[in-house]
Amino acid sequence: GGSGCVLGSCTATDHDELRLVGGSTDHEGRLEMCRDGHWGTICDDSWDDTDSSVACRQLGFAGGSGAEYYQFGAGSGIILFRNVNCNGNETMLVDCPREE
């Protein structure tokens, strides 16, 4: 899982796993996803509370809401998803319509 990530790397078993970075608690932060052995960011264009709810459920929380733009700092590395548009019924963020 994400606890085994070191220096921005992740393993094949972490594929599509999410993590929150830069928050003051483990319940908040910038959203990142593991893809191809590296953590990447999710662009906040079109991001809304529905997308946040899906991501938060995937992380094991009951629900969630979107944060202010750059509240947790800009991401680094590749942007994995843009214009995420979840309908709210998805189990994982990767199941939501989006641009890659």
C-alpha positions as CSV (number, residue, x, y, z in Angstrom):
1,G,0.0,0.0,0.0
2,G,0.9,3.7,0.1
3,S,2.7,3.2,3.4
4,G,5.5,1.4,1.5
5,C,6.1,4.3,-0.9
6,V,9.6,5.8,-0.8
7,L,10.9,8.9,-2.6
8,G,7.8,9.2,-4.8
9,S,7.9,5.6,-6.0
10,C,5.2,2.9,-5.7
11,T,4.9,-0.7,-6.6
12,A,2.9,-2.5,-9.2
13,T,0.5,-3.7,-6.5
14,D,-0.2,-0.1,-5.6
15,H,-1.5,0.6,-9.2
16,D,-4.5,3.1,-9.0
17,E,-4.1,3.4,-5.3
18,L,-4.7,6.9,-4.0
19,R,-3.1,8.9,-1.2
20,L,-3.4,12.4,0.4
21,V,-0.3,14.5,0.7
22,G,0.4,17.8,2.4
23,G,-2.5,17.9,4.9
24,S,-2.2,18.5,8.6
25,T,-4.1,15.2,9.2
26,D,-4.5,11.9,7.3
27,H,-8.0,13.1,6.3
28,E,-6.9,15.9,4.1
29,G,-4.4,16.8,1.5
30,R,-3.6,16.9,-2.2
31,L,-4.8,13.8,-4.0
32,E,-2.2,11.6,-5.8
33,M,-2.5,8.3,-7.6
34,C,0.0,5.5,-8.2
35,R,0.6,4.7,-11.9
36,D,3.5,2.8,-13.5
37,G,5.6,2.9,-10.4
38,H,5.3,6.6,-9.7
39,W,2.9,8.9,-7.8
40,G,1.2,11.5,-10.0
41,T,-1.3,14.2,-9.5
42,I,-5.0,14.7,-10.4
43,C,-5.7,18.0,-12.0
44,D,-8.4,20.0,-10.2
45,D,-10.0,21.3,-13.5
46,S,-13.7,20.4,-13.2
47,W,-13.1,18.8,-9.8
48,D,-16.1,18.9,-7.6
49,D,-17.6,17.3,-4.4
50,T,-18.9,14.3,-6.3
51,D,-15.3,13.5,-7.5
52,S,-14.1,14.1,-4.0
53,S,-16.7,11.7,-2.5
54,V,-15.6,8.9,-4.9
55,A,-11.9,9.5,-4.1
56,C,-12.6,9.6,-0.3
57,R,-14.6,6.4,-0.4
58,Q,-11.7,4.7,-2.2
59,L,-9.4,6.0,0.5
60,G,-11.7,4.4,3.1
61,F,-13.6,7.5,4.3
62,A,-17.4,7.9,4.4
63,G,-17.4,10.8,2.0
64,G,-15.6,14.1,1.3
65,S,-15.6,17.5,-0.3
66,G,-13.3,19.4,-2.6
67,A,-10.7,21.9,-1.2
68,E,-9.8,25.3,-2.3
69,Y,-7.5,25.5,-5.3
70,Y,-3.9,24.8,-4.2
71,Q,-4.8,24.6,-0.5
72,F,-2.4,21.8,-0.1
73,G,0.3,22.9,-2.5
74,A,0.9,22.3,-6.2
75,G,1.7,18.7,-7.1
76,S,4.9,17.7,-8.8
77,G,5.5,15.1,-11.5
78,I,3.0,14.0,-14.1
79,I,-0.7,14.9,-14.1
80,L,-2.5,11.6,-14.5
81,F,-6.1,12.7,-14.8
82,R,-7.7,15.9,-16.1
83,N,-11.4,16.9,-16.1
84,V,-12.5,14.1,-13.8
85,N,-16.3,13.8,-14.0
86,C,-17.6,11.1,-11.6
87,N,-21.3,10.4,-11.4
88,G,-21.0,9.4,-7.7
89,N,-21.6,5.7,-8.0
90,E,-18.0,4.7,-8.9
91,T,-16.0,2.5,-6.5
92,M,-12.6,3.9,-7.6
93,L,-11.5,7.2,-9.2
94,V,-10.1,5.3,-12.2
95,D,-13.7,4.2,-13.0
96,C,-14.8,7.9,-13.5
97,P,-14.9,9.5,-16.9
98,R,-11.8,11.7,-17.4
99,E,-9.1,12.8,-19.7
100,E,-5.6,11.2,-19.4
